Amino acid sequence: MNAPLKAVPDTEKPAVKRDVELESMMRRMARDARQAARVLALAPPAQKNRALVAMAAAIRRSRQAILAGNAEDQAEARRAGATPAFLDRLALTAARIEAMAAGLDMIRKLKDPIGSVTASWRRPNGMRIERVRVPLGVVGVIFESRPNVTADAGGLCLKAGNAAILRGGSESFRSCRAIHAALVEGLREAGLPAAAVTLVPTRDRAAVGMMLRGLDGAIDVLVPRGGKGLVERVQAEARVPVFAHLEGVCHVYVDAKAKLSMAKKIVLNAKMRRTGVCGAAETLLIDRAGAQHLLKPLVLMLLEAGCEIRGDATVQAVDRRVKPASAADWSTEYLDAILTAGVVDGVDAAIAHIERYGSHHTDAIVTEDKKTAEKFLREVDSAIVLHNASTQFADGGEFGFGAEIGIATGRLHARGPVGVEQLTSFKYRIRGSGQTRP
């Protein structure tokens, strides 16, 4: 059995010695993860499911330890002047811990993707060809304030037969360690290697750079979850493939043929349910043809809910509390109770606006006109497009994935919530009867 990794303390050690120790630890961690990935790739579904059951049970048993670690993280963040939105992303409650465990339960119930045949055909020469799902290998996840990513990413990678190397943010260090300890307990109970889900045991930022370089080829894909700065760095420096979205500049377009009652319900939820999530609406667009009866009620509702609105001239005329929108506001991800709002000339103008200012993440239309809705769904080039539903459904759990490891807005391999199936690749199996190529 491999010796357990020990946390590398942030001490006053000479920089050279500290770097050597960190690099040695990271290399050993990567080697162990690669070995664990081989075990997981061949593990039967029943064994992986036993681990997920045990991991969920361990999280529930460890609730007090997780809450204690999180309380320390929150206290440190408050002393550092963290914003309310940041503290909300960092905070764990009994309900959120139960949601983590329930997410693992849901992942367990998903169909195991490994070994499933996605296509098969027979060639004229008699050879039978199959395309079969296989694990990616080792998935590196670099995330910031959300400690629940530890459980989500660990569980999803396990179900898909991948080993995971997790590097949580320094602000959630204690929370992540407590959650990870529960996951390891579950892995061991099921007879799987502890290195199947590894948490980088240091706050040293140099560890991120080592992961971006791929740890000598041990990491097959990287998933960053965090702010724009983190994702930009990962996309710029990574030497392995990346699943990521840079920003969630999400829009709600309210068409002239929208029901006001539905529009109010959706807009309020899309913006104010949780302002710090990537699926929170950042821009409200209203059809000029319906502005007379839609605009004022929507603006007043948001203002009364405590949302700051930055609008164009038409929106500003509704209420003096509306601030003028700057050019930068239209492409800003606030992650706070702030919204940019404007009036546009119909669905074509809304689609053009979203194409110009959006981030291809999640965008919604509210309308009773099915033809207009289908046009929006067809032409808006975003990973997630909704009709008459809140943008806050941009979540793997809401898609039935159990959880998500992140949301991808690229066009290669994965797009939208990255769940179990998106954490697989494929290979071809060919069965012959002595065929040779002429």
HELIX and SHEET records of a PDB file:
HELIX    1   1 ALA A   15  LEU A   42  1                                  28    
HELIX    2   2 PRO A   45  ARG A   61  1                                  17    
HELIX    3   3 ARG A   63  ARG A   79  1                                  17    
HELIX    4   4 PRO A   84  LEU A   90  1                                   7    
HELIX    5   5 ALA A   94  LYS A  109  1                                  16    
HELIX    6   6 VAL A  149  LYS A  159  1                                  11    
HELIX    7   7 SER A  170  SER A  172  5                                   3    
HELIX    8   8 PHE A  173  GLU A  189  1                                  17    
HELIX    9   9 ALA A  194  ALA A  196  5                                   3    
HELIX   10  10 ALA A  206  LEU A  212  1                                   7    
HELIX   11  11 LYS A  228  GLU A  237  1                                  10    
HELIX   12  12 LEU A  260  MET A  272  1                                  13    
HELIX   13  13 ARG A  288  GLY A  290  5                                   3    
HELIX   14  14 ALA A  291  GLU A  304  1                                  14    
HELIX   15  15 ALA A  313  GLN A  316  1                                   4    
HELIX   16  16 ASP A  329  SER A  331  5                                   3    
HELIX   17  17 GLY A  346  TYR A  357  1                                  12    
HELIX   18  18 LYS A  370  GLU A  379  1                                  10    
HELIX   19  19 THR A  391  PHE A  393  5                                   3    
HELIX   20  20 GLU A  421  LEU A  423  5                                   3    
SHEET    1   A 3 VAL A 117  ARG A 122  0                                        
SHEET    2   A 3 ARG A 128  PRO A 135 -1                                        
SHEET    3   A 3 THR A 424  ARG A 431 -1                                        
SHEET    1   B 4 VAL A 197  LEU A 199  0                                        
SHEET    2   B 4 ALA A 163  ARG A 167  1                                        
SHEET    3   B 4 VAL A 138  PHE A 143  1                                        
SHEET    4   B 4 VAL A 221  ARG A 225  1                                        
SHEET    1   C 7 LYS A 323  PRO A 324  0                                        
SHEET    2   C 7 GLU A 308  GLY A 311  1                                        
SHEET    3   C 7 ILE A 338  VAL A 344  1                                        
SHEET    4   C 7 ALA A 281  ASP A 287  1                                        
SHEET    5   C 7 CYS A 250  VAL A 254  1                                        
SHEET    6   C 7 THR A 362  VAL A 366  1                                        
SHEET    7   C 7 ILE A 384  HIS A 387  1                                        
SHEET    1   D 2 ILE A 407  ALA A 408  0                                        
SHEET    2   D 2 GLY A 416  PRO A 417 -1                                        
END                                                                             
